[in-house]
Amino acid sequence: MLKENFLKALVAEDIGRGDLFSRISASKPIRAYIIAKSDGVFAGQEYVNTFAKMYDLQLEWHVHDGEAFSKGEKLLFISGDSKTILSLERSILDMVLHASSIATLTAQYVKAIKKTGVKLLDTRKTRPLLREFEKYAVRCGGGINHRMGLDDCLMLKDTHLQTIDDLETFMQEVRLKIPFTSKVEIECESLEMAKKAMKAGADIVMCDNMSLEQTKEVVHYRDAYYPHILLEASGNVTLDTIEAIAATGVDAISSGSVIHQANWIDLSMRVEK
């Protein structure tokens, strides 16, 4: 239902009070296809399948979520009423372009650290009202979702920590009030802060904007005294730096750039004659 509501809003934004071409054109069955004009990794199949159910379209998939494609490749054939397909053309393309662009960049990050076994995580730096959609695209690219919102994991960031007088006492209260299955992550900018977070009972410690040497020190301390605690590195993560960050020994690396720095790839829809 969430997908349907999202897609209805997407179409309404474009069609408005009605597609003017549909007023003067005659309906007839057509077959269109989406063609790649650049290389990439595909995302959006789940949403296009929902489109097909909503608007009585027949689909023939030649690529699936998470699969790579090459320039010139025909990715999907769409059959149905001409007015419907032409009215939905931009909505379908924008959705697939957005998702596939995120998946394509995510896949590059994942490939860079594949041999290390370190997990790539996204963040909550998503466009308003597009979080579920953009995080879905990250999964298609091989990334793993960080928390979806404030309700599924308690993360104590620097702003939160400034309001807490005694971290250990606060954490005792936390364990009595949040769900038993919820984890607590504490953002740390130094080894000393990481030590305090581990002692206080954090499940995950974030090495935020630390140097490689600082991160290694946290890893060594964790390994020696709190091997059950997970370590996440964040900050200044790029394709040029991610491999070195992974080599420090952290369990995961989070980066918002896989979403907000994704450049759009090039896809187009054409109608068969």
C-alpha positions as a Markdown table, in Angstrom:
| # | Residue | x | y | z |
|---|---|---|---|---|
| 1 | Met | 0.0 | 0.0 | 0.0 |
| 2 | Leu | 2.9 | 2.4 | 0.8 |
| 3 | Lys | 4.3 | 1.8 | -2.7 |
| 4 | Glu | 0.9 | 2.5 | -4.3 |
| 5 | Asn | 0.4 | 5.7 | -2.4 |
| 6 | Phe | 4.0 | 6.8 | -3.4 |
| 7 | Leu | 3.4 | 6.0 | -7.1 |
| 8 | Lys | 0.0 | 7.7 | -7.1 |
| 9 | Ala | 1.6 | 10.9 | -5.8 |
| 10 | Leu | 4.4 | 10.6 | -8.3 |
| 11 | Val | 1.9 | 10.3 | -11.2 |
| 12 | Ala | -0.3 | 13.1 | -9.9 |
| 13 | Glu | 2.6 | 15.5 | -9.8 |
| 14 | Asp | 3.2 | 15.0 | -13.5 |
| 15 | Ile | -0.3 | 14.5 | -14.9 |
| 16 | Gly | -2.0 | 17.2 | -12.9 |
| 17 | Arg | -5.5 | 17.8 | -14.2 |
| 18 | Gly | -4.9 | 15.4 | -17.1 |
| 19 | Asp | -2.4 | 14.6 | -19.9 |
| 20 | Leu | -3.3 | 17.0 | -22.8 |
| 21 | Phe | -2.0 | 14.5 | -25.4 |
| 22 | Ser | -4.6 | 12.0 | -24.1 |
| 23 | Arg | -7.4 | 14.4 | -24.9 |
| 24 | Ile | -6.7 | 14.3 | -28.6 |
| 25 | Ser | -5.0 | 10.9 | -29.3 |
| 26 | Ala | -6.7 | 7.6 | -29.9 |
| 27 | Ser | -6.0 | 4.6 | -27.7 |
| 28 | Lys | -4.2 | 1.7 | -29.2 |
| 29 | Pro | -2.0 | -1.1 | -28.0 |
| 30 | Ile | 1.8 | -0.3 | -28.1 |
| 31 | Arg | 5.0 | -1.9 | -26.9 |
| 32 | Ala | 7.7 | 0.4 | -25.5 |
| 33 | Tyr | 11.1 | -0.3 | -24.0 |
| 34 | Ile | 13.6 | 1.3 | -21.7 |
| 35 | Ile | 17.1 | 1.5 | -23.1 |
| 36 | Ala | 20.3 | 2.2 | -21.3 |
| 37 | Lys | 22.3 | 5.2 | -22.6 |
| 38 | Ser | 25.1 | 4.6 | -20.0 |
| 39 | Asp | 26.4 | 1.7 | -17.9 |
| 40 | Gly | 24.9 | 1.1 | -14.4 |
| 41 | Val | 23.3 | -1.1 | -11.8 |
| 42 | Phe | 19.5 | -1.4 | -12.0 |
| 43 | Ala | 17.0 | -0.6 | -9.2 |
| 44 | Gly | 13.3 | 0.0 | -9.4 |
| 45 | Gln | 11.8 | -3.3 | -10.4 |
| 46 | Glu | 9.6 | -3.7 | -7.4 |
| 47 | Tyr | 8.1 | -0.3 | -8.0 |
| 48 | Val | 7.6 | -0.8 | -11.7 |
| 49 | Asn | 5.9 | -4.1 | -11.0 |
| 50 | Thr | 3.5 | -2.2 | -8.7 |
| 51 | Phe | 2.9 | 0.3 | -11.5 |
| 52 | Ala | 2.0 | -2.6 | -13.8 |
| 53 | Lys | -0.7 | -3.9 | -11.4 |
| 54 | Met | -2.1 | -0.4 | -10.9 |
| 55 | Tyr | -2.3 | 0.5 | -14.6 |
| 56 | Asp | -2.8 | -2.9 | -16.4 |
| 57 | Leu | 0.6 | -3.0 | -18.0 |
| 58 | Gln | 2.5 | -6.1 | -19.2 |
| 59 | Leu | 6.2 | -6.3 | -18.5 |
| 60 | Glu | 9.0 | -8.2 | -20.0 |
| 61 | Trp | 12.1 | -7.9 | -17.8 |
| 62 | His | 15.6 | -8.2 | -19.3 |
| 63 | Val | 17.4 | -6.9 | -16.2 |
| 64 | His | 16.5 | -7.2 | -12.5 |
| 65 | Asp | 17.2 | -5.3 | -9.3 |
| 66 | Gly | 20.9 | -5.4 | -8.4 |
| 67 | Glu | 22.1 | -6.5 | -11.9 |
| 68 | Ala | 24.6 | -4.5 | -13.9 |
| 69 | Phe | 23.7 | -3.3 | -17.4 |
| 70 | Ser | 25.6 | -1.8 | -20.3 |
| 71 | Lys | 25.0 | 1.1 | -22.6 |
| 72 | Gly | 22.7 | 0.2 | -25.5 |
| 73 | Glu | 21.0 | -2.7 | -23.6 |
| 74 | Lys | 17.2 | -2.9 | -23.6 |
| 75 | Leu | 16.3 | -3.3 | -19.9 |
| 76 | Leu | 12.5 | -3.6 | -19.9 |
| 77 | Phe | 9.6 | -4.0 | -22.4 |
| 78 | Ile | 6.2 | -2.5 | -21.5 |
| 79 | Ser | 3.0 | -3.4 | -23.3 |
| 80 | Gly | -0.4 | -1.8 | -22.9 |
| 81 | Asp | -2.6 | 1.1 | -23.8 |
| 82 | Ser | -0.8 | 3.9 | -25.6 |
| 83 | Lys | -2.4 | 6.7 | -23.6 |
| 84 | Thr | -1.5 | 5.0 | -20.3 |
| 85 | Ile | 2.1 | 4.3 | -21.2 |
| 86 | Leu | 2.8 | 7.7 | -22.7 |
| 87 | Ser | 1.2 | 9.4 | -19.6 |
| 88 | Leu | 3.4 | 7.3 | -17.3 |
| 89 | Glu | 6.6 | 7.6 | -19.3 |
| 90 | Arg | 8.3 | 10.3 | -17.3 |
| 91 | Ser | 7.1 | 9.0 | -14.0 |
| 92 | Ile | 8.5 | 5.5 | -14.6 |
| 93 | Leu | 11.8 | 6.9 | -16.0 |
| 94 | Asp | 12.4 | 9.4 | -13.2 |
| 95 | Met | 11.8 | 6.7 | -10.6 |
| 96 | Val | 14.0 | 4.1 | -12.3 |
| 97 | Leu | 16.7 | 6.7 | -13.0 |
| 98 | His | 16.8 | 7.9 | -9.4 |
| 99 | Ala | 16.9 | 4.4 | -7.9 |
| 100 | Ser | 19.4 | 3.1 | -10.4 |
| 101 | Ser | 21.7 | 6.0 | -10.0 |
| 102 | Ile | 21.9 | 5.4 | -6.2 |
| 103 | Ala | 22.4 | 1.6 | -6.8 |
| 104 | Thr | 25.1 | 2.3 | -9.3 |
| 105 | Leu | 27.2 | 4.5 | -6.9 |
| 106 | Thr | 26.5 | 2.2 | -4.0 |
| 107 | Ala | 27.8 | -0.8 | -6.0 |
| 108 | Gln | 31.1 | 1.1 | -6.6 |
| 109 | Tyr | 31.5 | 1.6 | -2.9 |
| 110 | Val | 30.7 | -2.0 | -2.1 |
| 111 | Lys | 33.2 | -3.2 | -4.7 |
| 112 | Ala | 35.9 | -1.1 | -3.2 |
| 113 | Ile | 35.7 | -2.9 | 0.2 |
| 114 | Lys | 34.4 | -6.3 | -0.9 |
| 115 | Lys | 37.6 | -8.2 | 0.0 |
| 116 | Thr | 37.7 | -6.7 | 3.5 |
| 117 | Gly | 34.3 | -8.1 | 4.6 |
| 118 | Val | 33.4 | -4.7 | 6.0 |
| 119 | Lys | 29.7 | -3.7 | 5.5 |
| 120 | Leu | 28.7 | -0.5 | 3.7 |
| 121 | Leu | 25.8 | 1.3 | 5.4 |
| 122 | Asp | 23.7 | 4.2 | 4.3 |
| 123 | Thr | 22.5 | 7.0 | 6.6 |
| 124 | Arg | 19.3 | 9.1 | 7.3 |
| 125 | Lys | 20.6 | 11.8 | 4.9 |
| 126 | Thr | 17.8 | 11.1 | 2.4 |
| 127 | Arg | 15.5 | 13.4 | 0.5 |
| 128 | Pro | 12.3 | 14.3 | 2.4 |
| 129 | Leu | 9.6 | 11.6 | 2.0 |
| 130 | Leu | 11.9 | 9.4 | -0.1 |
| 131 | Arg | 13.7 | 7.5 | 2.6 |
| 132 | Glu | 12.1 | 4.1 | 2.0 |
| 133 | Phe | 12.6 | 4.5 | -1.7 |
| 134 | Glu | 16.2 | 5.6 | -1.6 |
| 135 | Lys | 17.2 | 3.0 | 1.0 |
| 136 | Tyr | 15.6 | 0.4 | -1.2 |
| 137 | Ala | 17.9 | 1.6 | -4.0 |
| 138 | Val | 20.9 | 1.3 | -1.7 |
| 139 | Arg | 20.0 | -2.4 | -1.0 |
| 140 | Cys | 19.8 | -3.0 | -4.8 |
| 141 | Gly | 23.4 | -1.7 | -5.1 |
| 142 | Gly | 24.6 | -4.1 | -2.4 |
| 143 | Gly | 24.6 | -1.8 | 0.6 |
| 144 | Ile | 23.0 | -2.4 | 3.9 |
| 145 | Asn | 20.5 | 0.0 | 5.5 |
| 146 | His | 21.4 | 1.8 | 8.7 |
| 147 | Arg | 18.5 | 2.7 | 10.9 |
| 148 | Met | 15.3 | 3.8 | 9.0 |
| 149 | Gly | 14.4 | 6.4 | 11.6 |
| 150 | Leu | 14.6 | 7.4 | 15.3 |
| 151 | Asp | 12.4 | 4.6 | 16.4 |
| 152 | Asp | 14.4 | 1.5 | 15.5 |
| 153 | Cys | 17.8 | 2.3 | 17.1 |
| 154 | Leu | 18.9 | 4.8 | 19.7 |
| 155 | Met | 21.9 | 6.8 | 18.4 |
| 156 | Leu | 23.4 | 9.2 | 20.8 |
| 157 | Lys | 25.1 | 11.9 | 18.7 |
| 158 | Asp | 27.2 | 14.8 | 19.9 |
| 159 | Thr | 24.1 | 17.0 | 20.2 |
| 160 | His | 22.5 | 14.4 | 22.5 |
| 161 | Leu | 25.6 | 13.8 | 24.5 |
| 162 | Gln | 25.8 | 17.5 | 25.4 |
| 163 | Thr | 22.5 | 17.2 | 27.2 |
| 164 | Ile | 23.5 | 14.1 | 29.2 |
| 165 | Asp | 25.3 | 14.7 | 32.5 |
| 166 | Asp | 26.2 | 11.1 | 33.4 |
| 167 | Leu | 26.4 | 8.7 | 30.5 |
| 168 | Glu | 26.4 | 5.5 | 32.6 |
| 169 | Thr | 23.4 | 6.5 | 34.6 |
| 170 | Phe | 21.6 | 7.5 | 31.4 |
| 171 | Met | 22.3 | 4.2 | 29.8 |
| 172 | Gln | 20.9 | 2.3 | 32.8 |
| 173 | Glu | 17.6 | 4.2 | 32.3 |
| 174 | Val | 17.8 | 3.6 | 28.5 |
| 175 | Arg | 17.8 | -0.1 | 29.0 |
| 176 | Leu | 14.6 | 0.1 | 31.1 |
| 177 | Lys | 12.7 | 2.2 | 28.6 |
| 178 | Ile | 13.6 | 1.2 | 25.0 |
| 179 | Pro | 12.6 | -2.1 | 23.5 |
| 180 | Phe | 14.7 | -5.1 | 24.5 |
| 181 | Thr | 15.7 | -5.8 | 20.9 |
| 182 | Ser | 16.7 | -2.2 | 20.1 |
| 183 | Lys | 20.4 | -1.4 | 19.9 |
| 184 | Val | 22.2 | 1.7 | 21.3 |
| 185 | Glu | 24.9 | 3.4 | 19.2 |
| 186 | Ile | 27.1 | 6.2 | 20.6 |
| 187 | Glu | 28.9 | 8.6 | 18.3 |
| 188 | Cys | 32.5 | 9.2 | 19.4 |
| 189 | Glu | 35.2 | 11.6 | 18.2 |
| 190 | Ser | 38.2 | 10.3 | 20.3 |
| 191 | Leu | 39.5 | 7.2 | 21.9 |
| 192 | Glu | 38.7 | 8.5 | 25.3 |
| 193 | Met | 35.0 | 9.0 | 24.3 |
| 194 | Ala | 35.0 | 5.6 | 22.8 |
| 195 | Lys | 36.2 | 4.1 | 26.0 |
| 196 | Lys | 33.4 | 5.8 | 28.0 |
| 197 | Ala | 30.8 | 4.6 | 25.5 |
| 198 | Met | 32.0 | 1.0 | 25.7 |
| 199 | Lys | 32.1 | 1.1 | 29.5 |
| 200 | Ala | 28.6 | 2.6 | 29.6 |
| 201 | Gly | 27.2 | -0.3 | 27.6 |
| 202 | Ala | 26.9 | 0.8 | 24.0 |
| 203 | Asp | 26.1 | -1.9 | 21.4 |
| 204 | Ile | 27.7 | 0.0 | 18.6 |
| 205 | Val | 30.4 | 2.7 | 18.8 |
| 206 | Met | 30.8 | 5.1 | 15.9 |
| 207 | Cys | 34.2 | 6.4 | 15.1 |
| 208 | Asp | 33.1 | 9.8 | 13.8 |
| 209 | Asn | 35.5 | 11.8 | 11.6 |
| 210 | Met | 38.5 | 10.1 | 13.3 |
| 211 | Ser | 41.8 | 9.8 | 11.5 |
| 212 | Leu | 42.9 | 6.3 | 10.4 |
| 213 | Glu | 45.3 | 6.1 | 13.4 |
| 214 | Gln | 42.6 | 7.1 | 15.9 |
| 215 | Thr | 40.2 | 4.5 | 14.4 |
| 216 | Lys | 42.9 | 1.8 | 14.7 |
| 217 | Glu | 43.4 | 2.7 | 18.3 |
| 218 | Val | 39.7 | 2.3 | 19.0 |
| 219 | Val | 39.7 | -1.0 | 17.2 |
| 220 | His | 42.6 | -2.4 | 19.2 |
| 221 | Tyr | 41.0 | -1.3 | 22.5 |
| 222 | Arg | 37.6 | -2.8 | 21.4 |
| 223 | Asp | 39.3 | -6.1 | 20.5 |
| 224 | Ala | 41.1 | -6.2 | 23.8 |
| 225 | Tyr | 38.3 | -5.3 | 26.2 |
| 226 | Tyr | 34.9 | -5.3 | 24.5 |
| 227 | Pro | 35.0 | -7.7 | 21.5 |
| 228 | His | 31.2 | -8.0 | 21.4 |
| 229 | Ile | 30.8 | -4.3 | 20.5 |
| 230 | Leu | 30.4 | -3.3 | 16.9 |
| 231 | Leu | 32.4 | -0.5 | 15.4 |
| 232 | Glu | 31.2 | 1.8 | 12.7 |
| 233 | Ala | 33.3 | 4.4 | 10.9 |
| 234 | Ser | 31.8 | 7.6 | 9.5 |
| 235 | Gly | 32.9 | 10.9 | 8.0 |
| 236 | Asn | 35.0 | 11.8 | 5.0 |
| 237 | Val | 34.1 | 8.6 | 3.3 |
| 238 | Thr | 34.8 | 8.7 | -0.5 |
| 239 | Leu | 35.7 | 6.1 | -3.1 |
| 240 | Asp | 39.3 | 7.2 | -2.6 |
| 241 | Thr | 39.3 | 6.8 | 1.2 |
| 242 | Ile | 36.9 | 3.9 | 1.9 |
| 243 | Glu | 39.4 | 1.1 | 1.3 |
| 244 | Ala | 41.9 | 2.5 | 3.8 |
| 245 | Ile | 39.1 | 3.1 | 6.4 |
| 246 | Ala | 38.0 | -0.6 | 6.0 |
| 247 | Ala | 41.5 | -1.7 | 6.6 |
| 248 | Thr | 41.4 | -0.3 | 10.1 |
| 249 | Gly | 39.4 | -3.2 | 11.3 |
| 250 | Val | 35.9 | -1.6 | 11.8 |
| 251 | Asp | 32.8 | -3.7 | 11.2 |
| 252 | Ala | 31.0 | -1.2 | 9.0 |
| 253 | Ile | 31.4 | 2.1 | 7.2 |
| 254 | Ser | 28.4 | 4.5 | 6.8 |
| 255 | Ser | 28.2 | 7.1 | 4.1 |
| 256 | Gly | 25.4 | 9.4 | 3.1 |
| 257 | Ser | 27.1 | 10.1 | -0.2 |
| 258 | Val | 25.9 | 6.9 | -1.8 |
| 259 | Ile | 22.5 | 8.7 | -1.9 |
| 260 | His | 23.1 | 12.4 | -2.0 |
| 261 | Gln | 26.2 | 12.3 | -4.3 |
| 262 | Ala | 24.7 | 9.9 | -6.8 |
| 263 | Asn | 24.9 | 11.4 | -10.3 |
| 264 | Trp | 22.0 | 10.4 | -12.6 |
| 265 | Ile | 22.8 | 7.8 | -15.2 |
| 266 | Asp | 21.1 | 8.0 | -18.6 |
| 267 | Leu | 18.0 | 5.9 | -19.5 |
| 268 | Ser | 15.3 | 6.5 | -22.2 |
| 269 | Met | 12.0 | 5.1 | -23.2 |
| 270 | Arg | 11.2 | 4.4 | -26.9 |
| 271 | Val | 8.1 | 3.0 | -28.6 |
| 272 | Glu | 8.4 | 0.1 | -31.1 |
| 273 | Lys | 7.1 | 0.8 | -34.6 |
